[in-house]
Amino acid sequence: MKLSRRTSWFLAAFGVWSLIIWTTFVKNLWKDSGGQAFVNGDHAQPTAFFWVHLLLAVTSLVLGIAVGAVGVRGLRGPRARTAD
């Protein structure tokens, strides 16, 4: 399957965006001061809220990295074929 350069750039940019957004989300989840993520602010006692949102973030990170990798492969593909 061939991807256009525009599509490849979009997918690569989406991967970077996803990495930035979800990494920031996990950092903010860990620093939760509202008491939703941890019982009484004790990091040894995470709540269901924490686990659900951590699973959401990890899943989104993995999918974002996969999409970004497809974009990067699409960008590198034509260059590798012309070198042959």
ZABAKE-138375 format. One record per residue: x, y, z of N, C-alpha, C in turn. Coordinates in nm, 3 decimals, decimal comma. Each point is the difference from the previous one (the first is absolute). Example, Ala and Ser with C-alpha at 12.3 -4.5 7.8 and 13.67 -1.06 7.14 Angstrom:
<volos>
+---------+---------+---------+---------+---------+---------+---------+---------+---------+
!    n.px !    n.py !    n.pz !   ca.px !   ca.py !   ca.pz !    c.px !    c.py !    c.pz !
+---------+---------+---------+---------+---------+---------+---------+---------+---------+
!   1,319 !  -0,569 !   0,780 !  -0,089 !   0,119 !   0,000 !   0,090 !   0,120 !   0,000 !
!  -0,035 !   0,105 !  -0,072 !   0,082 !   0,119 !   0,006 !  -0,077 !   0,109 !   0,073 !
+---------+---------+---------+---------+---------+---------+---------+---------+---------+
</volos>
This chain:
<volos>
+---------+---------+---------+---------+---------+---------+---------+---------+---------+
!    n.px !    n.py !    n.pz !   ca.px !   ca.py !   ca.pz !    c.px !    c.py !    c.pz !
+---------+---------+---------+---------+---------+---------+---------+---------+---------+
!   0,084 !  -0,117 !   0,000 !  -0,084 !   0,117 !   0,000 !   0,089 !   0,124 !   0,000 !
!  -0,032 !   0,094 !  -0,085 !   0,076 !   0,125 !  -0,006 !  -0,077 !   0,110 !   0,071 !
!   0,073 !   0,076 !   0,079 !  -0,058 !   0,117 !   0,067 !   0,056 !   0,125 !  -0,066 !
!  -0,085 !   0,099 !  -0,014 !   0,050 !   0,127 !  -0,052 !   0,091 !   0,064 !   0,105 !
!   0,084 !   0,091 !  -0,044 !   0,090 !   0,068 !   0,095 !  -0,082 !   0,081 !   0,099 !
!  -0,108 !   0,060 !  -0,045 !  -0,085 !   0,079 !   0,089 !  -0,059 !  -0,089 !   0,110 !
!  -0,050 !  -0,115 !  -0,038 !  -0,056 !  -0,094 !   0,098 !   0,107 !  -0,051 !   0,095 !
!   0,116 !  -0,031 !  -0,056 !   0,110 !  -0,049 !   0,084 !   0,042 !   0,104 !   0,102 !
!   0,011 !   0,126 !  -0,043 !   0,035 !   0,108 !   0,094 !  -0,107 !   0,015 !   0,107 !
!  -0,127 !  -0,010 !  -0,040 !  -0,108 !   0,011 !   0,097 !   0,008 !  -0,111 !   0,104 !
!   0,023 !  -0,122 !  -0,043 !   0,008 !  -0,113 !   0,092 !   0,121 !   0,012 !   0,093 !
!   0,111 !   0,044 !  -0,053 !   0,120 !   0,019 !   0,083 !  -0,023 !   0,110 !   0,103 !
!  -0,062 !   0,110 !  -0,043 !  -0,030 !   0,111 !   0,092 !  -0,100 !  -0,044 !   0,106 !
!  -0,097 !  -0,081 !  -0,039 !  -0,097 !  -0,051 !   0,097 !   0,069 !  -0,085 !   0,106 !
!   0,096 !  -0,079 !  -0,042 !   0,075 !  -0,083 !   0,095 !   0,076 !   0,085 !   0,101 !
!   0,064 !   0,105 !  -0,048 !   0,074 !   0,090 !   0,090 !  -0,098 !   0,071 !   0,094 !
!  -0,109 !   0,050 !  -0,056 !  -0,103 !   0,068 !   0,080 !  -0,053 !  -0,093 !   0,109 !
!  -0,031 !  -0,121 !  -0,036 !  -0,052 !  -0,097 !   0,096 !   0,100 !  -0,027 !   0,111 !
!   0,125 !  -0,014 !  -0,036 !   0,105 !  -0,023 !   0,098 !   0,009 !   0,116 !   0,100 !
!  -0,005 !   0,122 !  -0,050 !   0,008 !   0,118 !   0,087 !  -0,122 !   0,011 !   0,090 !
!  -0,118 !  -0,011 !  -0,058 !  -0,124 !   0,018 !   0,075 !  -0,016 !  -0,106 !   0,109 !
!   0,019 !  -0,127 !  -0,035 !  -0,027 !  -0,106 !   0,098 !   0,110 !  -0,012 !   0,104 !
!   0,122 !   0,037 !  -0,034 !   0,106 !   0,003 !   0,102 !  -0,030 !   0,109 !   0,103 !
!  -0,045 !   0,115 !  -0,048 !  -0,039 !   0,109 !   0,089 !  -0,118 !  -0,042 !   0,087 !
!  -0,094 !  -0,070 !  -0,059 !  -0,118 !  -0,046 !   0,075 !   0,041 !  -0,093 !   0,114 !
!   0,090 !  -0,094 !  -0,028 !   0,044 !  -0,094 !   0,104 !   0,074 !   0,075 !   0,111 !
!   0,084 !   0,096 !  -0,036 !   0,070 !   0,080 !   0,102 !  -0,100 !   0,073 !   0,088 !
!  -0,102 !   0,060 !  -0,062 !  -0,100 !   0,072 !   0,078 !  -0,086 !  -0,095 !   0,084 !
!  -0,026 !  -0,117 !  -0,051 !  -0,074 !  -0,100 !   0,077 !   0,079 !  -0,040 !   0,124 !
!   0,130 !  -0,017 !  -0,016 !   0,085 !  -0,038 !   0,112 !   0,006 !   0,110 !   0,105 !
!  -0,003 !   0,126 !  -0,043 !   0,008 !   0,113 !   0,092 !  -0,138 !   0,045 !   0,049 !
!  -0,102 !  -0,083 !  -0,016 !  -0,137 !   0,036 !   0,035 !  -0,009 !   0,057 !   0,140 !
!  -0,053 !   0,121 !   0,008 !  -0,017 !   0,063 !   0,132 !  -0,147 !   0,005 !   0,040 !
!  -0,088 !  -0,043 !  -0,089 !  -0,143 !   0,005 !   0,029 !  -0,050 !  -0,119 !   0,079 !
!   0,082 !  -0,101 !   0,017 !  -0,040 !  -0,117 !   0,078 !  -0,077 !  -0,105 !  -0,078 !
!  -0,007 !   0,013 !  -0,133 !  -0,072 !  -0,100 !  -0,078 !   0,087 !  -0,122 !  -0,031 !
!   0,129 !   0,022 !  -0,023 !   0,086 !  -0,108 !  -0,045 !   0,052 !  -0,087 !   0,114 !
!   0,015 !   0,059 !   0,118 !   0,056 !  -0,074 !   0,113 !  -0,082 !   0,027 !   0,125 !
!  -0,013 !  -0,101 !   0,084 !  -0,073 !   0,014 !   0,125 !   0,080 !   0,091 !   0,093 !
!  -0,058 !   0,112 !   0,038 !   0,063 !   0,098 !   0,089 !   0,138 !   0,045 !  -0,048 !
!   0,022 !   0,000 !  -0,131 !   0,129 !   0,043 !  -0,054 !   0,113 !  -0,099 !   0,019 !
!  -0,031 !  -0,120 !   0,050 !   0,101 !  -0,103 !   0,025 !   0,024 !  -0,080 !  -0,128 !
!   0,117 !   0,013 !  -0,059 !   0,030 !  -0,067 !  -0,126 !   0,005 !  -0,152 !   0,013 !
!  -0,002 !  -0,051 !   0,119 !  -0,004 !  -0,146 !   0,020 !  -0,142 !  -0,054 !  -0,014 !
!  -0,099 !   0,089 !  -0,006 !  -0,140 !  -0,041 !  -0,009 !  -0,069 !   0,064 !  -0,120 !
!   0,029 !  -0,047 !  -0,123 !  -0,067 !   0,056 !  -0,117 !  -0,147 !  -0,041 !  -0,004 !
!  -0,082 !   0,087 !  -0,057 !  -0,144 !  -0,026 !  -0,011 !  -0,032 !  -0,060 !  -0,137 !
!  -0,125 !  -0,040 !  -0,016 !  -0,045 !  -0,051 !  -0,130 !   0,013 !   0,109 !  -0,107 !
!  -0,024 !   0,125 !   0,037 !   0,017 !   0,113 !  -0,090 !   0,142 !   0,000 !  -0,059 !
!   0,098 !  -0,019 !   0,086 !   0,139 !  -0,003 !  -0,044 !   0,024 !  -0,112 !  -0,100 !
!  -0,044 !  -0,121 !   0,031 !   0,026 !  -0,116 !  -0,086 !  -0,070 !   0,013 !  -0,135 !
!  -0,122 !   0,049 !   0,001 !  -0,073 !   0,017 !  -0,127 !   0,070 !   0,103 !  -0,088 !
!   0,039 !   0,111 !   0,059 !   0,064 !   0,105 !  -0,079 !   0,142 !  -0,037 !  -0,041 !
!   0,068 !  -0,075 !   0,082 !   0,132 !  -0,048 !  -0,039 !  -0,011 !  -0,097 !  -0,118 !
!  -0,098 !  -0,089 !   0,003 !  -0,023 !  -0,093 !  -0,111 !  -0,035 !   0,077 !  -0,127 !
!  -0,084 !   0,100 !   0,011 !  -0,035 !   0,085 !  -0,114 !   0,124 !   0,066 !  -0,059 !
!   0,084 !   0,055 !   0,086 !   0,120 !   0,069 !  -0,045 !   0,099 !  -0,095 !  -0,066 !
!   0,023 !  -0,116 !   0,061 !   0,095 !  -0,096 !  -0,056 !  -0,049 !  -0,052 !  -0,135 !
!  -0,128 !  -0,030 !  -0,010 !  -0,057 !  -0,046 !  -0,127 !   0,016 !   0,107 !  -0,108 !
!  -0,031 !   0,124 !   0,034 !   0,013 !   0,109 !  -0,095 !   0,145 !   0,025 !  -0,040 !
!   0,091 !  -0,015 !   0,095 !   0,142 !   0,013 !  -0,032 !   0,045 !  -0,107 !  -0,099 !
!  -0,038 !  -0,122 !   0,026 !   0,039 !  -0,111 !  -0,088 !  -0,057 !   0,020 !  -0,140 !
!  -0,128 !   0,036 !  -0,009 !  -0,061 !   0,023 !  -0,131 !   0,062 !   0,120 !  -0,071 !
!   0,030 !   0,106 !   0,076 !   0,064 !   0,117 !  -0,059 !   0,138 !  -0,032 !  -0,055 !
!   0,075 !  -0,079 !   0,073 !   0,133 !  -0,039 !  -0,047 !  -0,011 !  -0,087 !  -0,126 !
!  -0,098 !  -0,090 !  -0,001 !  -0,019 !  -0,086 !  -0,118 !  -0,038 !   0,084 !  -0,123 !
!  -0,091 !   0,094 !   0,018 !  -0,041 !   0,086 !  -0,110 !   0,118 !   0,086 !  -0,047 !
!   0,077 !   0,053 !   0,094 !   0,117 !   0,078 !  -0,036 !   0,103 !  -0,083 !  -0,075 !
!   0,017 !  -0,124 !   0,039 !   0,095 !  -0,089 !  -0,068 !  -0,044 !  -0,026 !  -0,144 !
!  -0,130 !  -0,016 !  -0,022 !  -0,051 !  -0,017 !  -0,137 !   0,031 !   0,124 !  -0,082 !
!  -0,019 !   0,117 !   0,060 !   0,031 !   0,124 !  -0,070 !   0,147 !   0,013 !  -0,034 !
!   0,087 !  -0,035 !   0,093 !   0,144 !   0,008 !  -0,025 !   0,040 !  -0,099 !  -0,109 !
!  -0,056 !  -0,119 !   0,004 !   0,029 !  -0,098 !  -0,105 !  -0,048 !   0,048 !  -0,136 !
!  -0,114 !   0,070 !   0,000 !  -0,050 !   0,056 !  -0,125 !   0,091 !   0,108 !  -0,054 !
!   0,060 !   0,077 !   0,089 !   0,093 !   0,105 !  -0,043 !   0,133 !  -0,057 !  -0,049 !
!   0,045 !  -0,106 !   0,064 !   0,129 !  -0,060 !  -0,036 !  -0,011 !  -0,095 !  -0,120 !
!  -0,117 !  -0,051 !  -0,026 !  -0,020 !  -0,099 !  -0,104 !   0,045 !   0,042 !  -0,139 !
!  -0,046 !   0,112 !  -0,051 !   0,039 !   0,038 !  -0,137 !   0,150 !   0,022 !  -0,015 !
!   0,065 !   0,054 !   0,103 !   0,144 !   0,024 !  -0,005 !   0,075 !  -0,133 !  -0,010 !
!  -0,045 !  -0,101 !   0,076 !   0,068 !  -0,130 !  -0,001 !  -0,017 !  -0,069 !  -0,135 !
!  -0,116 !   0,016 !  -0,063 !  -0,025 !  -0,065 !  -0,128 !   0,079 !   0,064 !  -0,113 !
!   0,020 !   0,131 !   0,005 !   0,074 !   0,067 !  -0,106 !   0,150 !  -0,028 !   0,008 !
!   0,048 !  -0,041 !   0,118 !   0,141 !  -0,030 !   0,016 !   0,036 !  -0,135 !  -0,061 !
!  -0,100 !  -0,087 !  -0,020 !   0,027 !  -0,134 !  -0,054 !   0,039 !   0,003 !  -0,143 !
+---------+---------+---------+---------+---------+---------+---------+---------+---------+
</volos>
